[in-house]
Amino acid sequence: MKTESLVRTATAMVAEGKGILAIDESTGTCNKRFDSVGVECSEENRRAYRGMLLTTPGLSEHISGAILFDETIRQATDDGQLFVDYMNEAGILPGIKVDLSTHPLAGHKGEKITEGLDGLRGRLEEYGKLGASFAKWRAVISIGDGIPTRSCLLSNAHALARYAALCQEAGLVPIVEPEVLMDGTHSLGDCYDVTEATLRAVFDQLYAHNVLLEGTILKASMVISGSKAGDRAGVDAVAEATVSCLLNAVPAALAGIVFLSGGQGDVEATEHLNAINRRGELPWAVSFSYGRALQSPALGVWAENPSSNVVAAQQKLAHRARMNGLAAKGQYDSSMEI
């Protein structure tokens, strides 16, 4: 019965034309975002902002679920209704970030490991009782001089697999996120090689830990040139390289793939997703799980006047969600932008 539930939830998360809204920023990251638009990062402002996003009319037309932060899953709308209850009524699955962020990997300068496995079984049980249907764990892989090392890839892959197994034990669908950072001057080819090695390491560990792939979602990086590369690859080249890499490294049994935006611009992330979905039939559902690439336009409008710009900000989010929903079906065109 638990297996059927996991598969059913995972399938719903990547329903046709729908993606996942990531609003699971830590307080530190949220503080940076709010500072950039001149808003105090108080608990009440964070609640009001995330509530504005979650209560956007018609959001469930293009958003299947939302990844929440620990404080958010315990908070409520302006009317006092718990966010998770509101989401369930609106047809949006509640998810939860469960890792405890990245830390330097001992003995490996410039590389990181994600922590949070200690006590995770108990935390997952609590989040399940609070209403979460799925969870997310993010690892980060950097491309640079001599990195990533094999030790870094294996350490992070092992942690992701242990997390995923614990999630499924608790009845939650795991989103497995091995993010290959786009920071740096690396080429498209370098990113391809590192992404393929990362994915192979992750799926080797998922198999070793008896993780049910049909009840698992991969949150993947696109194969993309470094943000400071001198000659960055275009949209079609990114799509071709990304699809090729995934076909070589990701088992067909996986429930679905959602891409992270990873520092891409709002429209850029949509264009890449659209081009990927136009590459022909793929063995998995392929969609999006964007944070900034969905939120940024809404945040800018909301910050100008949080008390009166709610509707205008929600319209910005609804538009970006719709654009990415179309891109998830390969039906986006830049002429649809407003």
Residue, then its C-alpha position, 0 to 999 in steps of 0.5 A: m500500500k505504501t508503494e502504491s501511495l508513493v507512486r501515486t504521489a510522485t506521478a501527481m508531482v509531475a502531472e502534465g503541464k505542472g511543476i513544483l514551486a520552491i519556496d524553501e529558502s533558509t532564513g539566511t537566504c531569504n534575508k539576502r533576497f529581502d535585503s535586495v528589495g528593501v524588505e525586513c526579513s522578519e518572521e511575519n514578512r516571510r509568512a506574508y510573502r509566502g502566503m501571498l505566493l501560495t494563495t495565488p488564484g488558479l496556481s494549481e493549474h500549473i503548480s502541482g506542489a510547493i516545497l516549504f521551509d520548516e517554519t512555513i509548514r507550521q504557519a497559516t494564511d492571513d485568515g488563520q488556515l494552516f498553509v498545508d490545509y489551504m494547499n491540500e484544498a487548492g490541489i497543491l501538494p505540500g513538500i518540505k526541505v529536510d536537509l540542514s544545508t551544506h558544509p565544507l567537506a573535510g579534507h577537500k578544499g572547495e567542496k561541500i557535503t550536505e548534513g542533516l541525516d542525524g535525527l532525520r527519521g524522527r523529523l520525517e515522521e513529524y513532517g508527515k504528521l504536519g501534512a507533508s507529502f514529499a521532501k527535498w534534499r539538496a547536494v551541491i557539486s562545484i566544477g573547478d580546478g581538480i574538482p569535483t573529486r570522486s570522494c565528494l561525488l560518492s559522499n553526497a550520493h550516499a547521503l542522498a540515497r540514505y535520505a531517500a530511503l528514510c523518506q520512503e520508509a516514512g511514506l514521503v516521496p523523496i526529491v533527490e537534488p544533486e545540483v551541479l553549480m553553474d558558477g565558474t568559467h567551465s564549458l558545456g562539455d565540462c558540465y556534461d562530464v561532471t553532471e553525468a558522473t554525478l548522476r551515475a554516482v547518485f543512482d548507484q547509491l539509490y539502487a544500493h539503498n533499495v530506493l523505489l525509483e517509481g516513487t522518486i523524483l530527480k531535481a536535476s541541473m541542466v547541462i549548461s555553460g558556466s555563468k562566467a564562461g566566455d562563450r556560453a552555449g545557446v538554448d538548443a545546445v543546452a537542450e541537446a546536451t541535457v537530454s543526451c546526459l540524462l538518457n545516458a545516466v538516468p534509469a527509465a523507471l524514475a517517476g520524473i525529472v524536475f529541473l532547477s533554475g540554478g541562477q538562470g534568468d526567469v525567461e532563460a529557464t523557461e526557454h531551456l525547459n521548453a527546448i528540452n521538451r521539444r527534443g522528442e519523447l522522453p522516458w520520464a515526465v520532465s518539468f520544473s521546480y524553480g525558486r527564483a525563476l518563478q518568484s523574482p518578478a512577484l517578489g519585486v512587485w510585492a516588495e514595493n508595497p507588501s500591503s497593497n501589491v498582493v494581487a499584482a504580485q500574484q499575477k506575476l507568479a501566475h504568469r511565470a507558472r503558466m509559461n513554465g507549464l507550457a514549456a513543460k509540454g514544449q508549447y512555450d513561445s517567447s511571444m507569450e511573454i507580457 
